């Protein structure tokens, strides 16, 4: 910190005189390339349906999804993350539908990449959309079984890589799954497939609307994911988790949620210097969106929240506001 500089020789307001100067000396910029748009794809749906707990966010059938992806691309976004909602009749205790070679999400990914080969597609790796109990892994004797789960996650990863996913995103928080997935991909010739690990995924109460979106909340009920997702009180543990995943072969690490965990984002980026992404999760988005709609907060609060996440150290941000914010910043 400089010493000896005093008013009036130093007037910090000189650099705030107008918007051009403010932009000129801005320390952080948010661009469309920093944003990733999640999209929900629903099996056996005709058209689209609103997710009640997420304002202006929809579940799509394949045809409507392609139209929405075109809108996303036209907004300036070049990366999407897809999340499946499968037919409830296909859910079981082991999530076997996740490794069905002809399952819904695999076919949807193929259609998306055939229509938009230029888009970067992130595929979620987890079992909660496929299990009848709503957990991210296989449950045996009322426990989420780690080693049995990573076997099916590795098979799921290979299947989605074969379908055309550019980035695989294990979001389950099982121990050792990154190494297992990386070994499977290498063995099967997918050495260039990127792994974006949800390395520091907290056991957060901000996920509620997402679980509504993928229709897993009723399956999970009052059960807790505390045995595998991180304790929100911990930060040293996040460093440990990230270090393990990097050593096992992760190319990108993800912190989730984002806004309440800015300190975690900053610390991980500062320590590891690896591409570090953050997920502005459904609860964060819905709170801000509803407050904007009610007139309690200015509409620019969404953009401000994303700039804060970027300032903390995030290289890219998954946010349900990506398309709209991209339009906004490109129109300025």
N, C-alpha and C positions, 0 to 999 in steps of 0.2 A: 504494500500500500504506500502510495506517495505521501511524503510528509512535507509540511511547510507551505503547501498550497492553500491560499486563503481567499475568501471573498474580499474585494470585488474582482481580483485578478482571475479567480476561478469562479465561473458562473455555469453550473451544470445545465441550467435552462437554455443556454445558447444552442445546445444540441437537441432541443425539443421545440424549436420555433415553429416548425411546420411538418406536415406528414412526410415530405420528401427527405428532409434531414433526419427525421426519426427513422425512416426506412434505411437511409444510407448508413447509419451507425448501428443498426440493429444487430445484436449478437447472435440471434437465432432466426432462421427463416423456416416456415412451414410450406412445403410444396406438395403437389399431387403425388409425387414420387415417394413421399413419406407416408402415404395413407393406403390402407388395405381395407377393402369392403367385404365384410362377412355377408353370406347369402344362405338362406335356408331353403332346402329342396325337399319337397314332401311327396312321398310315394302315394299313388292312387288319387292325388288331388287333381281337380279340374279347375284350371285357372289359378287364382291366388286368393289367399285369405289373410286378413289382418291379425297380427299378434296383439292381443288386447293390452298386454302389459308393456308393450314396446311401441310407442306412437310412431306411425308411418312406416313400420317395418312389417314385412309380409313373409309368409311361406309361399313358395312358387311351385307349380308343376314345371316340367322341362321346357315347354314352349314359352311360358311366361318368363321363366328364368333366362332364356336366351335373349328375350327382349330387354329384360332388366340389365343383363350383362352388357348389352350394346349401349344402354343408357349410361352405365358405369364407365365404360370405355370413353364415351363421348364427353364425360365430365372431366376426363384427364387421368382417371385412375387406371393403373395397368396391372394391379394384383388383386385377386379375390381369394377369400377363404370359404370353402363350402362345408356345410353342416347338414347331415341327412335327418329326416324324420321318416322312419320306416313304418310299414304296416304293423300295428300292434300284434297281429296274429303271428308275426315272424320273430317276436322277442322270446327269449328263453333264458334260463339261468346262466348259460355259458356264453351267450352272445354269438352263437354259431353263424348267424346270418352275416356277421362282419367278414367272414372268410368264404362266403358263397361267391364263386367266380362270376356268377351272373347276377349279383345283387344290384339293388337300385342305384346306389351311389357310384359304383364302378361304371355302369352304363351311362349315368348322367355326366360323369367326368369325360368319358369318351365323346359324348355329343358336344359338350362345351369346347373341348380341345379341337374337335373337327370343325366347328364353326368359328372359333376364335383361337387359332393356333398361336397367336402372338401374346395372349394373356398369360400371366404367371398365375398358376393355380395352386393353392395350398389346400391339402386334404387333412382333415382332423383324424388323428389316430387315437381311438378310445372305444370302450365297449358300452358306455352308458346309453347311447341311442339304441343298442341292440339287446340289452338285458332286461328281463322282466322285473328286476329288483332295483334298477336305476343306478347301480354302482358302475364304476369305470373298470371293474375287473371281475374275475370269476369268484363267486362266494362258495366257500366250503366250510361247513360247520360254523356258519355265521361269521366267518372271517373272510376278508378279501385276500385271496391267495396270490401272492406276488409272483412266484416263479411259474405257476401255471398260466397266469395272465400274460406274462411277457412272451410266452410261446405263441399265443394267438395274436398278440399285437404285432409280432414279427411277420406272421403270415398275412395279417391285414395290411401291413405296410407294403409288402411285396405286391399284393393284389392291386393296391391303389397306385403304386409306381407303374405297374404294367398297364393300368388304365390310362395313364398319361399325366398323373400329378407331378408337378415340378418340385414341390416342396412338401415333405411329410411333417406333420406337426403332432407328435405324441403329447397328449394333454392329460395323461392318466396318472402321472407321478408314481409309477411303480419303480422300485429300485432295479437298476441294471438294464432297463428296457432300451436305452439308446445304444449300448454296446451290442445287444442282441439284434436290434434292427439293422444297425450298420453292418454287422457281419453277414446278415441275410442278404442285404442289398449287394454287398461286394461279391458274395458267392454266386449270385444270380445275374451278375453283369450290370447292375445299376449303380456303378461307382460314382456317377455324376449327380445322382438324386440327392437333393439337399435335405438335411434334417434340421428342422427348427424345433428345438425342445422347449416345451413349457417347463423350464428348469426350476423356476420359483413360482409355483402356483399355490396360492394361499387358500386355506379353508375359509372362504369368505361368505358373508351373507349378501354380497352384492350380486350373486349369480342367479337369483330367483327368476327374473324374467327370461333368462336364457333357458332355464329348465322348463319353463312354460313353452318356449318357442320350439324346443325339440320334443316336447311332450313326454318328459321323463320325470317331472316332479311328482306326479301321482304314483309312479312306480317306486320312487325313492321314499316317499312319505316322510316320516320323522327320522329316518336313518341318517347317520352322520358319515361324512367322508374324512373325518379327522385322523383316521389311522393311516392315510396316505397323502392327503393334502397338508400343506404347511400350517403351523401355528402362527397366527397373525402377530403374536408377540415377539417373534424371532427374526433376527436379521443375520447373525453369524451363520445360522443354519442355511440361509439362502446362498451365502458364499460357498458353503460346502456342497450344496446341491449343484450349483452351477459348475464348480470345479470338476465334480464327478462326471457331469454330462459332457463337458468339453473333452475330457480325457477319453471318454467312450466314443467320441466321434461327432458330437453336435457341431453344426456349422453356424447356427444362430441360436441365441437363447431368448426366451420370452419370460417377462414378468407379468403376473396377472393377480389381482386387478392393477390398475395404473395409478390413478389420481391419489388414492389413499396410501400408495406405496412408492411415492417419488423418491424417498430416501434409499429404497432398495434399488431402484433403477439406477440412481446416481452411483451408488457404491459398486454395483456389479460392472457398470461401464468403466468406472475409474480403475477397478482392479484388474479386469480381464481384457479390456480393449478388443472385445469380440463384438460382431454385430449383435446389437441388443434391441429387441423389440418389446413393446408394451401393448397390453390389451385394455382399452377403455371398455369395460365390461357392461353388460346389459343394465345392471342397476345404476351404474354411473350415468350411462346414456339416458335412461328413462327419467331419472331425477331431473337432470338438466332440461330435457326436452319438455317434460310436463311443466316445469317452472317457466320456461319460455312461453309455452302455449297459454299459460294462465296470466302472463304479463308480470310475473314476479321477478323475472330476470330478463335482461336484454338478450336478444338473439345472439349477439357476439360472444356470449359466455361460452358457447360450445367451442368456438375457435380459440378463445383464450385458454380453455382447459387443455386443448391439444398442444398449443404452443408451450404450455407449462410442462407437459409430458416430454416434449422434444427438448426443452431446456434442461430437464433433469438428466438427459443422456440417451433417450430413446432414439434409435436410428430410423425406426418406422413404427407406426401405430395402427393396430387393428381397432376400428371404430365403426359403429353403425351409422355415424354421421359422415363417413368418408366421402360419399358421392356429393352430398349437399355442400360440405365444406370445400371440396375441390371446385365445384362450380363457383362458389363465393370467392375464393382466392384467385381464380383465373379471370373473373370478371373485373377485379379491381385494377 
